Amino acid sequence: MITVLIVLLACAFLVFLALSVRHRRAASDTVGLYRQLQPVYLPALLNLLSPDDLAFLRASLRHSDFVDLKRQRTRALIDYVRRINTNAKVLTSIGAILRQSPAPDVATAGQLLVSRAFTTRVLAARTLLFLEIELMLPFFDTNLASTIQAYETARARLEGVTPSTLATRSR
Amino acid sequence: MHPTLFQSVVWISGPLLQSAVAILMIYRRLVKRFPVFWGYTAFHVVLFAVLYSASRISYRVYFNVYWGKEIVEMLLILLVIQELFSDVFGVYEGIRYVGRIVFRSAALLMMVVSILLAKSGGTTSSLVERLVSLERSVHVLELGVLFVLFLTCRIMGIVWERFAFGIAAGMGLMLCGEAIAAALRATLGAAGNSLYGNLEPVCCALAMVMWAYYAGTADPQAQPTWSVPAATQLAEWNHALEHFRSRS
């Protein structure tokens, strides 16, 4: 029984290894990685988070209507945070590739990008959990400020390392 | 019993390939980055000569040297995996601690699994059977920790550097073969000796081919290719979000 289990696990690991080889090849393609980035329009997201608007709606709408509206808002927020989470994963991969650059400052920028993107992923995962709770309990309020700030910082890091700078620095 | 031609070829190819890997690592200046793995490779080359000499003296000496080597090798493999963890996560200040925690947790968990596995094997009288059982448990532990490393990288989106990936993939291949061989040997007993004697060196040779390939093609300074989507991509993002807003 144990022998069969070990043989099966080892075979499963070999399949996983083959998939990892393929995945690594695909993940090393920065053009493909850029294509994976999903749109996140932060001003619209911040508008959705406005506490004044929420207070106004709470005061002017009937209780049941407000709960419906808040659920819709939470669903939209979940969609945004999922995109942020996906983008942060892509930024991590881009940062890891940048780290292999021959230019030391680009490599350092890549290193920082990975750290920022990772922080964003942790925060996004936490926020997603809270948002799911908010979906079930509409009177629970989630604070997205730290996630958005972390995402902005990570994105700014990527924009700081433009291809033109890369070309000059690589020389 | 005299070895077959195939067995001789596999046996000889091992140290030759390991020597090639060790030399390529020196040539590519990878020794400083992976000192434990280089030590592991050099250890195998030296041990080949020692084992050969021991086999000329007596079976008893050969037996002791072989199993002594196996025990040291089990520890070295674990150290190589730890080195891979450090190489993958250590360079990123923000996530260094994650690598440490993941490695320790995975090692602890797999240690419990291995102990349970060793206990479930029952009591065996033969020393060889006990050693094979220990080897099987340790390989399961190492495979588990290696799997966690691959999985963590996949989840976090970390792209492996070429040679580090080669080491991990080769190690995975070798451990899989050794775990299967040890598991079959532990079950079949002496009847599984020839299978154990063939499968293990073949998997080791395949892993060495993989290491030699990755060491030979390792590019310590990879040149990423770039596309410039910055402005256009922002416009695309805005457009998609506008669409999303109008829909909701």
HADDOCK unambig.tbl for C-alpha pairs under 7 A between the chains (distance, minus, plus):
assign (segid A and resid 3 and name CA) (segid B and resid 183 and name CA) 5.19 0.50 0.50
assign (segid A and resid 3 and name CA) (segid B and resid 184 and name CA) 6.34 0.50 0.50
assign (segid A and resid 3 and name CA) (segid B and resid 187 and name CA) 6.81 0.50 0.50
assign (segid A and resid 6 and name CA) (segid B and resid 180 and name CA) 6.69 0.50 0.50
assign (segid A and resid 6 and name CA) (segid B and resid 183 and name CA) 6.86 0.50 0.50
assign (segid A and resid 7 and name CA) (segid B and resid 180 and name CA) 5.30 0.50 0.50
assign (segid A and resid 10 and name CA) (segid B and resid 176 and name CA) 5.02 0.50 0.50
assign (segid A and resid 10 and name CA) (segid B and resid 180 and name CA) 6.86 0.50 0.50
assign (segid A and resid 14 and name CA) (segid B and resid 173 and name CA) 6.76 0.50 0.50
assign (segid A and resid 17 and name CA) (segid B and resid 169 and name CA) 6.62 0.50 0.50
assign (segid A and resid 24 and name CA) (segid B and resid 159 and name CA) 6.63 0.50 0.50
assign (segid A and resid 27 and name CA) (segid B and resid 159 and name CA) 6.46 0.50 0.50
assign (segid A and resid 28 and name CA) (segid B and resid 159 and name CA) 6.71 0.50 0.50
assign (segid A and resid 30 and name CA) (segid B and resid 225 and name CA) 6.41 0.50 0.50
assign (segid A and resid 30 and name CA) (segid B and resid 226 and name CA) 6.41 0.50 0.50
assign (segid A and resid 31 and name CA) (segid B and resid 226 and name CA) 6.44 0.50 0.50
assign (segid A and resid 31 and name CA) (segid B and resid 227 and name CA) 5.86 0.50 0.50
assign (segid A and resid 39 and name CA) (segid B and resid 237 and name CA) 3.83 0.50 0.50
assign (segid A and resid 39 and name CA) (segid B and resid 238 and name CA) 6.90 0.50 0.50
assign (segid A and resid 39 and name CA) (segid B and resid 240 and name CA) 6.39 0.50 0.50
assign (segid A and resid 39 and name CA) (segid B and resid 241 and name CA) 6.66 0.50 0.50
assign (segid A and resid 40 and name CA) (segid B and resid 237 and name CA) 6.01 0.50 0.50
assign (segid A and resid 40 and name CA) (segid B and resid 241 and name CA) 6.79 0.50 0.50
assign (segid A and resid 41 and name CA) (segid B and resid 237 and name CA) 6.32 0.50 0.50
assign (segid A and resid 41 and name CA) (segid B and resid 238 and name CA) 5.67 0.50 0.50
assign (segid A and resid 41 and name CA) (segid B and resid 241 and name CA) 5.91 0.50 0.50
assign (segid A and resid 89 and name CA) (segid B and resid 156 and name CA) 6.23 0.50 0.50
assign (segid A and resid 89 and name CA) (segid B and resid 157 and name CA) 5.19 0.50 0.50
assign (segid A and resid 90 and name CA) (segid B and resid 157 and name CA) 6.62 0.50 0.50
assign (segid A and resid 92 and name CA) (segid B and resid 157 and name CA) 5.80 0.50 0.50
assign (segid A and resid 92 and name CA) (segid B and resid 158 and name CA) 6.07 0.50 0.50
assign (segid A and resid 93 and name CA) (segid B and resid 157 and name CA) 5.24 0.50 0.50
assign (segid A and resid 93 and name CA) (segid B and resid 158 and name CA) 5.12 0.50 0.50
assign (segid A and resid 93 and name CA) (segid B and resid 159 and name CA) 5.43 0.50 0.50
assign (segid A and resid 96 and name CA) (segid B and resid 158 and name CA) 6.07 0.50 0.50
assign (segid A and resid 96 and name CA) (segid B and resid 159 and name CA) 5.66 0.50 0.50
assign (segid A and resid 97 and name CA) (segid B and resid 159 and name CA) 6.61 0.50 0.50
assign (segid A and resid 97 and name CA) (segid B and resid 224 and name CA) 6.69 0.50 0.50
assign (segid A and resid 98 and name CA) (segid B and resid 224 and name CA) 6.99 0.50 0.50
assign (segid A and resid 100 and name CA) (segid B and resid 221 and name CA) 5.72 0.50 0.50
assign (segid A and resid 100 and name CA) (segid B and resid 222 and name CA) 5.51 0.50 0.50
assign (segid A and resid 101 and name CA) (segid B and resid 221 and name CA) 5.92 0.50 0.50
assign (segid A and resid 101 and name CA) (segid B and resid 222 and name CA) 5.96 0.50 0.50
assign (segid A and resid 101 and name CA) (segid B and resid 223 and name CA) 6.02 0.50 0.50
assign (segid A and resid 102 and name CA) (segid B and resid 221 and name CA) 5.26 0.50 0.50
assign (segid A and resid 111 and name CA) (segid B and resid 92 and name CA) 5.73 0.50 0.50
assign (segid A and resid 114 and name CA) (segid B and resid 92 and name CA) 6.95 0.50 0.50
assign (segid A and resid 115 and name CA) (segid B and resid 92 and name CA) 6.12 0.50 0.50
assign (segid A and resid 115 and name CA) (segid B and resid 93 and name CA) 6.76 0.50 0.50
assign (segid A and resid 115 and name CA) (segid B and resid 94 and name CA) 4.78 0.50 0.50
assign (segid A and resid 115 and name CA) (segid B and resid 95 and name CA) 6.33 0.50 0.50
assign (segid A and resid 163 and name CA) (segid B and resid 226 and name CA) 6.29 0.50 0.50
assign (segid A and resid 163 and name CA) (segid B and resid 228 and name CA) 6.67 0.50 0.50
